[in-house]
Amino acid sequence: MKETIQQGTQHHLSLQDLHTFLKARSFEEQIKILTTHAEKNRQYIKWRNQTMETNKPKKQNMIKKVINDMVEDARAQHQVDKANFQAVKAESKATFEENRFHNSLKRAKENSKKSWDDAHMSIKERKERINEQRQQAIKEANSRKLDAEQRIAQAKQK
């Protein structure tokens, strides 16, 4: 039987092989031709499966990679948020326990006086107070900025 195909491609019966098959004098010759052809196809399938396994793309699809990274980041951020929540919860409970039955009446009086004063402020006074708070916040931010600039200058000198 004539080989018409190289390794790595499926074996098809050529016209010549078909004529040989049809002109075979006995049934045994026809079976021999078909068996040979089937064996070649089996070898081809085995070879194809091996090459497909070795040539599997090892890189993940870029979108899958990005999504997996996002999932991992979300899980990690969830752990951070969970830990922060537990810390704030514990701090609040500690503060409550520390101040339990201590200074609570004094603090309540201070807070009530403050809220009373806030409630009876005129609009002009309220605006002045808010402006004072803003100016104080700006001063604090500027001082932090100066500190950071000094640290930058010291780091550049090293």
N, C-alpha and C positions, 0 to 999 in steps of 0.2 A: 504494500500500500504506500502511495506516495505521500510524503509529508509536505503539506502546503503552508503550514503556519509555524512561526518561530515560538520559542518558549515565551510565556507571558501573554499569549493570546489564546483564545478559545479555538479548538480544532473543529473545523467544519469539513464535511465531506466535499471533496472537490468533484468536478464533473467526471474526471478520470476515475476517481475512486468509486463514484456512483455507477459508472459503466462497468467497472471491474466487479462490483457487487452484483449488478444485474446479470452479468455474463457468467457468474460463478456456476460451475457445473453441478455443485452439490450444495446441499443445505449446510454441511459442515464448513465449507469454504465461506459461505455467507456469514455464518456465526463467528468464524475466525476474524473476518474483516470487521464486523460490528464489535467484537470483543476488543480488538486492537484499538479501534476508535474510542470505545468507552474508557479504556485504560488511559489513553492520552488525555481525555477530558477529565478523568479523575485526578490525574497528575496536575493538570492545569488548575483545577479547583483548589487542590491542596496548596499549590504554589501561590495562587491568588490570595487565599486566606492568610497564609504566612506573611506575604508582603503587606497586606492590608493591616495586619496586627502590628508589624514593625514600623509601618509608615503612619500610624495614627498620629494626628496632630497632638503634640504634647502641650502646646500652648492653649490656654483657655480662650474662648471668645472674649474679645475686649470688653464687651458689654457685661458678660457674666462676671469678669474680673472686677469691674467697677461696682457692680451690684453686690458682689461678695464683700468687697472692701467697705461699702456703705453699711452693710449688715453688721460686719465686725465692729465698725466705728460706732454704730448705734448701740450695740450691746455693751461696748466699753463705756460709752457715755452714760448709758443707763446705770451701770455699776457705780460710776462717779456720782451721778445724781442721787442714787440710793444711799451711798455713803454720806454725802452732804446732808441729805434729809435726816438721816439717823443722828448725825452730829448736831444739827440744829435742834432736833427734838430733845436730845440728851442735855444740851446746854440750857434749853428753856426749862426743862424739868429741874436741872441743878439750880438755876437762878430762882425758880419758884420755891424749891425746898430750902435754899439758903435764906430767902426772905420770908418764909412762912412764919407768921405770928410776930415778925419783926418789921418794924418801920412800915407795915402795911397801912396802918391808920394814918401815919404821918404822910406817906406818899399819896394816899387817897385825898387827904386835905389839900396837898400841893396841886395835885392834878385837877381837883374840883375848882380851886382858885384860878388856876391857869385857864381852864375851860370857861369859867365865869368871866374872866377878863377878856378872853378871845370873843366871847359871845356879845359883850357890851362895847366892843371897840367900834369906832366909827370907820367908815370906808377909807378915809384919809389915813387914819392911824394904822389900819391893816396894811394898806399899800406901803407905808413907810417901814413897817416891820418886815414885810416881805422883801423890800429893797435892801434893808439892812442884812437880812439873811443871805440874799444873793451876793451882796458885796463881800460878806464874810466868806462865802463859798469861793468867790473869785480870788480872794486873797490867799486862801488855803491852796487853791489849785496853782496859783502863781508861785507860791513858795515851794510846792512839790516840783514844779517845772524847773525852778532854779537849782534845787537839789539834784535833779536828774542831769541838768546841764553840767553841773560841777563834776558829777560822777563820770560823765562822758569825757570831759576835759582831762580828768585824772587818768582815765583808761587810755586815752590817746597819747599821753605823755610817757606811759610805760613802755 
